[in-house]
């Protein structure tokens, strides 16, 4: 084993550490550049509503209902797919 072949893994390791350090330093610069103070509040309360102040925006019961409908539809479609693509025979793992 030559000295050059023995040092090759160490050189790769040092190069990888240098690249990782450069990437982390670049990422840290964006954090340092951010302003630590909060942005000023919009006059009149929540900018997403018509001056009503903070609270829920939209219709949460409708959103919950639609999530349940999508879940039921996906469950029915999954069961139909399993039934339609099942191989012949009953029981076991379907490999008959």
MMTF fields as JSON, N, C-alpha, C and O atoms, coordinates in Angstrom:
{
  "mmtfVersion": "1.0.0",
  "mmtfProducer": "UNKNOWN",
  "numBonds": 383,
  "numAtoms": 384,
  "numGroups": 96,
  "numChains": 1,
  "numModels": 1,
  "chainsPerModel": [1],
  "groupsPerChain": [96],
  "chainIdList": ["A"],
  "bondAtomList": [4, 2, 8, 6, 12, 10, 16, 14, 20, 18, 24, 22, 28, 26, 32, 30, 36, 34, 40, 38, 44, 42, 48, 46, 52, 50, 56, 54, 60, 58, 64, 62, 68, 66, 72, 70, 76, 74, 80, 78, 84, 82, 88, 86, 92, 90, 96, 94, 100, 98, 104, 102, 108, 106, 112, 110, 116, 114, 120, 118, 124, 122, 128, 126, 132, 130, 136, 134, 140, 138, 144, 142, 148, 146, 152, 150, 156, 154, 160, 158, 164, 162, 168, 166, 172, 170, 176, 174, 180, 178, 184, 182, 188, 186, 192, 190, 196, 194, 200, 198, 204, 202, 208, 206, 212, 210, 216, 214, 220, 218, 224, 222, 228, 226, 232, 230, 236, 234, 240, 238, 244, 242, 248, 246, 252, 250, 256, 254, 260, 258, 264, 262, 268, 266, 272, 270, 276, 274, 280, 278, 284, 282, 288, 286, 292, 290, 296, 294, 300, 298, 304, 302, 308, 306, 312, 310, 316, 314, 320, 318, 324, 322, 328, 326, 332, 330, 336, 334, 340, 338, 344, 342, 348, 346, 352, 350, 356, 354, 360, 358, 364, 362, 368, 366, 372, 370, 376, 374, 380, 378],
  "bondOrderList": [1, 1, 1, 1, 1, 1, 1, 1, 1, 1, 1, 1, 1, 1, 1, 1, 1, 1, 1, 1, 1, 1, 1, 1, 1, 1, 1, 1, 1, 1, 1, 1, 1, 1, 1, 1, 1, 1, 1, 1, 1, 1, 1, 1, 1, 1, 1, 1, 1, 1, 1, 1, 1, 1, 1, 1, 1, 1, 1, 1, 1, 1, 1, 1, 1, 1, 1, 1, 1, 1, 1, 1, 1, 1, 1, 1, 1, 1, 1, 1, 1, 1, 1, 1, 1, 1, 1, 1, 1, 1, 1, 1, 1, 1, 1],
  "groupList": [{"groupName": "UNK", "atomNameList": ["N", "CA", "C", "O"], "elementList": ["N", "C", "C", "O"], "formalChargeList": [0, 0, 0, 0], "bondAtomList": [1, 0, 2, 1, 3, 2], "bondOrderList": [1, 1, 2], "singleLetterCode": "X", "chemCompType": "L-PEPTIDE LINKING"}],
  "groupTypeList": [0, 0, 0, 0, 0, 0, 0, 0, 0, 0, 0, 0, 0, 0, 0, 0, 0, 0, 0, 0, 0, 0, 0, 0, 0, 0, 0, 0, 0, 0, 0, 0, 0, 0, 0, 0, 0, 0, 0, 0, 0, 0, 0, 0, 0, 0, 0, 0, 0, 0, 0, 0, 0, 0, 0, 0, 0, 0, 0, 0, 0, 0, 0, 0, 0, 0, 0, 0, 0, 0, 0, 0, 0, 0, 0, 0, 0, 0, 0, 0, 0, 0, 0, 0, 0, 0, 0, 0, 0, 0, 0, 0, 0, 0, 0, 0],
  "groupIdList": [1, 2, 3, 4, 5, 6, 7, 8, 9, 10, 11, 12, 13, 14, 15, 16, 17, 18, 19, 20, 21, 22, 23, 24, 25, 26, 27, 28, 29, 30, 31, 32, 33, 34, 35, 36, 37, 38, 39, 40, 41, 42, 43, 44, 45, 46, 47, 48, 49, 50, 51, 52, 53, 54, 55, 56, 57, 58, 59, 60, 61, 62, 63, 64, 65, 66, 67, 68, 69, 70, 71, 72, 73, 74, 75, 76, 77, 78, 79, 80, 81, 82, 83, 84, 85, 86, 87, 88, 89, 90, 91, 92, 93, 94, 95, 96],
  "secStructList": [7, 7, 2, 2, 2, 2, 2, 2, 2, 2, 2, 2, 2, 2, 2, 2, 2, 2, 2, 2, 2, 2, 2, 2, 2, 2, 2, 2, 2, 2, 2, 2, 2, 1, 7, 7, 1, 7, 7, 7, 7, 7, 6, 6, 1, 7, 6, 6, 6, 6, 1, 7, 7, 1, 1, 7, 7, 1, 7, 2, 2, 2, 2, 2, 2, 2, 2, 2, 2, 2, 2, 2, 2, 2, 2, 2, 2, 2, 2, 2, 2, 2, 2, 2, 2, 7, 7, 1, 1, 1, 1, 6, 6, 1, 7, 7],
  "xCoordList": [0.851, 0.0, 0.898, 1.803, 0.624, 1.43, 0.854, -0.285, 1.643, 1.215, 0.043, -0.87, 0.09, -0.986, -2.315, -3.334, -2.339, -3.588, -4.06, -5.259, -3.139, -3.531, -4.143, -5.008, -3.717, -4.224, -5.498, -6.169, -5.841, -7.007, -8.299, -9.043, -8.611, -9.839, -9.828, -10.864, -8.662, -8.569, -8.801, -9.455, -8.271, -8.457, -9.932, -10.458, -10.608, -12.045, -12.842, -13.795, -12.461, -13.145, -12.975, -13.934, -11.772, -11.512, -12.287, -12.833, -12.341, -13.085, -14.575, -15.234, -15.11, -16.521, -16.829, -17.858, -15.938, -16.139, -16.07, -16.821, -15.178, -15.078, -16.346, -16.833, -16.878, -18.126, -19.289, -20.101, -19.374, -20.457, -20.354, -21.372, -19.153, -18.962, -19.372, -19.988, -19.042, -19.419, -20.931, -21.493, -21.59, -23.051, -23.709, -24.633, -23.236, -23.817, -23.564, -24.439, -22.384, -22.09, -22.992, -23.454, -23.248, -24.142, -25.558, -26.231, -26.02, -27.359, -27.464, -28.506, -26.401, -26.425, -26.477, -27.013, -25.939, -25.968, -27.394, -27.691, -28.275, -29.658, -30.359, -31.246, -29.978, -30.566, -30.058, -30.824, -28.783, -28.204, -28.771, -28.917, -29.09, -29.596, -31.033, -31.476, -31.776, -33.171, -33.257, -32.411, -34.28, -34.482, -35.17, -36.21, -34.625, -35.187, -36.478, -37.182, -36.799, -38.008, -39.229, -39.125, -40.376, -41.623, -42.068, -41.763, -42.794, -43.309, -44.473, -45.151, -44.712, -45.794, -47.151, -47.355, -48.059, -49.394, -50.176, -50.005, -51.027, -51.863, -52.939, -53.505, -53.219, -54.271, -55.633, -55.95, -56.423, -57.769, -57.871, -58.939, -56.803, -56.904, -56.371, -55.364, -57.047, -56.616, -56.761, -57.863, -55.662, -55.769, -56.538, -56.888, -56.809, -57.534, -59.043, -59.783, -59.512, -60.945, -61.269, -60.37, -62.535, -62.95, -62.954, -63.999, -61.816, -61.684, -62.31, -62.575, -62.554, -63.2, -62.213, -62.626, -60.946, -59.958, -59.575, -60.024, -58.745, -58.276, -59.409, -60.378, -59.266, -60.267, -60.149, -59.193, -61.118, -61.117, -61.533, -62.444, -60.866, -61.191, -61.78, -61.193, -62.906, -63.547, -64.575, -65.017, -64.954, -65.967, -65.318, -65.148, -64.951, -64.234, -65.067, -64.516, -66.382, -67.217, -67.278, -67.279, -67.329, -67.302, -65.976, -65.956, -64.877, -63.557, -63.463, -62.962, -63.937, -63.91, -64.778, -64.389, -65.949, -66.839, -66.209, -66.338, -65.524, -64.894, -63.734, -63.507, -63.008, -61.935, -62.525, -61.976, -63.638, -64.289, -64.807, -64.68, -65.381, -65.882, -64.735, -64.848, -63.635, -62.482, -61.93, -61.549, -61.883, -61.409, -62.299, -61.801, -63.624, -64.554, -64.452, -64.462, -64.355, -64.231, -62.944, -62.953, -61.848, -60.585, -60.634, -60.065, -61.305, -61.428, -62.265, -61.904, -63.378, -64.234, -63.484, -63.556, -62.772, -62.007, -60.896, -60.636, -60.243, -59.193, -59.771, -59.197, -60.903, -61.534, -62.003, -61.852, -62.569, -63.005, -61.817, -61.907, -60.707, -59.506, -58.986, -58.605, -58.974, -58.5, -59.409, -58.923, -60.708, -61.646, -61.55, -61.599, -61.413, -61.365, -60.057, -60.042, -58.977, -57.688, -57.257, -56.148, -58.123, -57.769, -57.694, -58.49, -56.74, -56.614, -57.636, -58.21, -57.872, -58.877, -58.562, -57.408, -59.572, -59.394, -59.732, -59.767, -59.979, -60.33, -59.302, -58.624, -59.187, -58.292, -56.832, -56.48, -56.006, -54.562, -54.152, -54.769, -53.108, -52.581, -52.929, -52.356, -53.863, -54.282, -53.412, -53.611, -52.458, -51.571, -51.989, -51.3, -53.085, -53.501, -53.375, -53.687],
  "yCoordList": [-1.172, 0.0, 1.237, 1.376, 2.107, 3.321, 4.407, 4.321, 5.401, 6.527, 7.26, 7.73, 7.346, 8.04, 7.316, 7.966, 6.01, 5.261, 5.247, 5.134, 5.36, 5.391, 6.74, 6.803, 7.808, 9.137, 9.497, 10.466, 8.746, 9.07, 9.14, 10.107, 8.169, 8.293, 9.507, 10.135, 9.831, 10.978, 12.283, 13.197, 12.363, 13.56, 13.719, 14.831, 12.615, 12.675, 13.119, 13.888, 12.644, 13.015, 14.505, 15.18, 15.01, 16.44, 17.278, 18.323, 16.834, 17.566, 17.579, 18.605, 16.454, 16.392, 17.296, 17.97, 17.315, 18.207, 19.675, 20.501, 20.0, 21.381, 21.79, 22.906, 20.91, 21.208, 21.367, 22.28, 20.484, 20.573, 21.869, 22.504, 22.268, 23.515, 24.71, 25.646, 24.693, 25.792, 25.877, 26.972, 24.736, 24.726, 25.252, 26.062, 24.794, 25.264, 26.753, 27.46, 27.236, 28.661, 29.49, 30.557, 29.021, 29.724, 29.758, 30.785, 28.64, 28.592, 29.506, 30.121, 29.597, 30.445, 31.921, 32.722, 32.299, 33.699, 34.198, 35.348, 33.357, 33.798, 33.981, 34.826, 33.207, 33.364, 34.631, 35.35, 34.907, 36.102, 37.353, 38.388, 37.27, 38.432, 38.762, 39.885, 37.828, 38.081, 39.077, 39.097, 39.893, 40.886, 40.225, 39.591, 40.354, 39.647, 40.242, 39.579, 41.472, 42.074, 41.641, 41.294, 41.669, 41.279, 42.376, 43.552, 41.968, 42.956, 43.699, 43.132, 44.931, 45.69, 45.081, 44.574, 45.139, 44.579, 45.451, 46.669, 44.801, 45.534, 46.299, 45.777, 47.503, 48.245, 47.609, 47.226, 47.499, 46.961, 45.483, 44.905, 44.837, 43.421, 42.504, 42.797, 41.404, 40.358, 40.828, 41.19, 40.832, 41.301, 40.33, 40.69, 39.109, 38.143, 38.306, 37.715, 39.086, 39.277, 40.759, 41.586, 41.085, 42.477, 43.234, 43.735, 43.327, 44.107, 43.498, 44.213, 42.197, 41.557, 41.166, 40.804, 41.228, 40.822, 39.362, 38.703, 38.86, 37.486, 36.478, 36.732, 35.355, 34.298, 33.35, 33.414, 32.473, 31.5, 32.164, 32.991, 31.802, 32.327, 31.18, 30.099, 31.389, 30.353, 29.597, 30.065, 28.42, 27.608, 26.306, 25.388, 26.205, 25.013, 23.741, 22.665, 23.83, 22.619, 22.07, 20.855, 22.952, 22.508, 21.815, 20.786, 22.375, 21.78, 20.398, 19.463, 20.262, 18.952, 17.958, 16.806, 18.402, 17.523, 17.053, 15.887, 17.963, 17.574, 16.603, 15.707, 16.77, 15.822, 14.436, 13.434, 14.382, 13.085, 12.47, 11.261, 13.267, 12.75, 12.205, 11.121, 12.942, 12.469, 11.178, 10.269, 11.085, 9.864, 8.675, 7.586, 8.868, 7.774, 7.341, 6.148, 8.303, 7.958, 7.182, 6.198, 7.601, 6.89, 5.487, 4.556, 5.32, 3.987, 3.081, 1.922, 3.579, 2.774, 2.404, 1.261, 3.349, 3.048, 2.031, 1.162, 2.135, 1.173, -0.229, -1.199, -0.343, -1.656, -2.217, -3.411, -1.368, -1.834, -2.314, -3.33, -1.592, -1.986, -3.34, -4.189, -3.533, -4.802, -5.937, -7.007, -5.729, -6.776, -7.082, -8.244, -6.036, -6.24, -6.869, -7.589, -6.611, -7.135, -8.374, -8.867, -8.892, -10.089, -11.284, -11.423, -12.132, -13.349, -14.359, -14.205, -15.377, -16.395, -17.119, -17.169, -17.67, -18.4, -17.542, -16.314, -18.202, -17.482, -17.744, -18.772, -16.8, -16.981, -16.83, -16.618, -16.943, -16.846, -15.459, -14.46, -15.424, -14.119, -13.795, -12.874, -14.54, -14.237, -14.877, -14.611, -15.707, -16.368, -17.814, -18.722, -18.032, -19.415, -19.861, -21.008],
  "zCoordList": [0.0, 0.0, 0.0, 0.823, -0.928, -1.021, -0.127, 0.33, 0.105, 0.934, 0.284, 0.963, -1.046, -1.767, -1.612, -1.381, -1.729, -1.587, -0.138, 0.116, 0.816, 2.221, 2.585, 3.458, 1.941, 2.253, 1.489, 1.845, 0.455, -0.373, 0.447, 0.285, 1.32, 2.107, 3.04, 3.26, 3.583, 4.477, 3.703, 4.205, 2.495, 1.672, 1.328, 1.368, 0.988, 0.691, 1.904, 1.778, 3.066, 4.301, 4.592, 4.968, 4.42, 4.651, 3.636, 3.989, 2.389, 1.362, 1.683, 1.516, 2.141, 2.504, 3.683, 3.698, 4.68, 5.827, 5.416, 5.935, 4.494, 4.021, 3.279, 3.46, 2.455, 1.739, 2.705, 2.557, 3.693, 4.682, 5.473, 5.748, 5.839, 6.569, 5.718, 6.228, 4.443, 3.554, 3.401, 3.398, 3.274, 3.137, 4.405, 4.337, 5.566, 6.826, 7.041, 7.54, 6.674, 6.822, 5.918, 6.322, 4.708, 3.79, 4.334, 4.249, 4.896, 5.475, 6.688, 6.916, 7.46, 8.652, 8.281, 9.048, 7.136, 6.731, 6.538, 6.861, 6.018, 5.832, 7.171, 7.291, 8.171, 9.494, 10.151, 10.792, 9.999, 10.586, 9.915, 10.566, 8.629, 7.898, 8.266, 8.023, 8.843, 9.191, 10.332, 11.226, 10.286, 11.335, 12.528, 12.35, 13.732, 14.873, 15.426, 16.187, 15.059, 15.613, 14.808, 13.632, 15.459, 14.804, 13.852, 14.046, 12.82, 11.888, 12.547, 13.405, 12.171, 12.799, 12.454, 11.351, 13.399, 13.199, 12.225, 12.172, 11.468, 10.522, 11.286, 12.246, 10.877, 11.574, 11.323, 10.197, 12.367, 12.21, 12.491, 12.289, 12.952, 13.305, 12.231, 11.585, 12.048, 11.134, 9.689, 9.276, 8.901, 7.523, 6.623, 5.499, 7.092, 6.265, 6.382, 5.596, 7.334, 7.488, 7.359, 7.209, 7.415, 7.216, 8.535, 8.952, 9.195, 10.402, 11.641, 12.607, 11.638, 12.779, 13.864, 14.966, 13.584, 14.56, 14.385, 13.447, 15.287, 15.138, 15.328, 16.043, 14.684, 14.791, 13.623, 12.849, 13.499, 12.416, 11.12, 11.098, 10.049, 8.741, 7.935, 7.888, 7.312, 6.533, 7.353, 8.402, 6.861, 7.517, 7.982, 7.179, 9.262, 9.719, 9.669, 9.439, 9.878, 9.811, 8.391, 8.193, 7.413, 6.019, 5.705, 5.029, 6.193, 5.945, 6.581, 5.958, 7.809, 8.484, 7.727, 7.537, 7.296, 6.529, 5.233, 4.86, 4.544, 3.277, 3.509, 2.695, 4.596, 4.917, 5.163, 4.706, 5.881, 6.126, 4.832, 4.635, 3.955, 2.68, 1.838, 1.265, 1.758, 0.98, 1.581, 0.843, 2.91, 3.559, 3.259, 2.973, 3.32, 3.017, 1.558, 1.256, 0.667, -0.758, -1.005, -1.746, -0.405, -0.624, -0.022, -0.592, 1.124, 1.718, 0.832, 0.631, 0.296, -0.58, -1.853, -2.303, -2.433, -3.648, -3.38, -4.213, -2.228, -1.897, -1.727, -2.221, -1.032, -0.872, -2.208, -2.468, -3.054, -4.376, -5.196, -5.884, -5.128, -5.87, -5.39, -6.196, -4.078, -3.532, -3.967, -4.334, -3.933, -4.342, -5.827, -6.232, -6.642, -8.088, -8.556, -9.555, -7.859, -8.302, -7.53, -7.731, -6.638, -5.872, -6.799, -7.727, -6.537, -7.327, -6.858, -5.78, -7.642, -7.31, -6.013, -5.586, -5.398, -4.138, -2.947, -3.031, -1.838, -0.612, 0.444, 0.435, 1.367, 2.505, 2.131, 0.971, 3.133, 2.911, 2.489, 2.86, 1.714, 1.295, -0.142, -0.724, -0.729, -2.078, -3.145, -4.331, -2.766, -3.735, -3.912, -3.447, -4.565, -4.743, -6.176, -6.496]
}
